[in-house]
Amino acid sequence: MKAREGSAMATNSLVQRIARQALATFCKPLHVFPDKHQQLLGLMSQARATDLHLQPPAVDSPPPSGAPPVTYMHICETEHFSMGVFLLKSGACIPLHDHPGMHGALKVLYGKLRVSCFDRLDSHSACTHLRPSSRPQVGAVRRSVLRSSAEYTDVSEACLLAPDRDNLHQINAVEGPAAFLDVLAPPYDPDDGRDCHYFQVLQGPKLHEREVWLMEIAQPLSFWCGTEPYPGPEVRL
């Protein structure tokens, strides 16, 4: 009886319900069932660290030498979406990056994050290239706009991104370690044109107080992501 009860609790866990709602939301274009998107956000906004059996680090101590600043816990993945948890050490940063053609949602589980979101103003005519002599790294330069920069905690609602809104963002751990639940739809797939690209802000606002120039760069050497096992309830799809 106890085994059956445990299995029933796992299949009815908040994490399981979020995964099922994500599948229902992203198995068809969002314009078909826009209400399902809101249902997913509502469920994610309820999530806390205890729902995933996570414990914030008891002591905020520097990570061992050579340890990754960020680690990832894989929960589940289908052709329609992926779900997992990112854990950031104190002071860690996930550099400015994009999600080509992807929707996503982020929910802080513990700690505090600062999330800065950008959009390209014109992905075609504004794209140019730096001369090789002007920078040691040559990359595409795009006129962009800072849409928002805000701090989130475990009591904040889920933070959203869409293919054409808040698609580029940088995530910083503030005042200690932090963790967040991450849903991306569809998952990254370089073979299908959905690869992660990194960017650097070249200059501050000029023509408009929130306009910037972003240059595509290689993955920063200071950032890499390790993995660790997910300790939470099993997800079945």
Buried (B, 14 or more C-beta within 10 A) or exposed (E): EEEEEEEEEBBEBBBBBBBBBBBBBBBEEBEEBEEBBEBBBEBBBEBBBEBBEBEBBEEEEEBEEEEBBBBBBEBBBBEBBBBBBBBBBBBBBBBBBBBBBBBBBBBBBBBBBBBBBBBBBEEEEBEEEBEEEEBEEBBBBBBBBBBEBEEBEBEBBBBBBBBEEBBBBBBBBBEBBBBBBBBBBBBBEEEEEBEEBBBBBBEEEEEEEBBBBBBBBEEEEEBEBEEEEBEBBEBEE
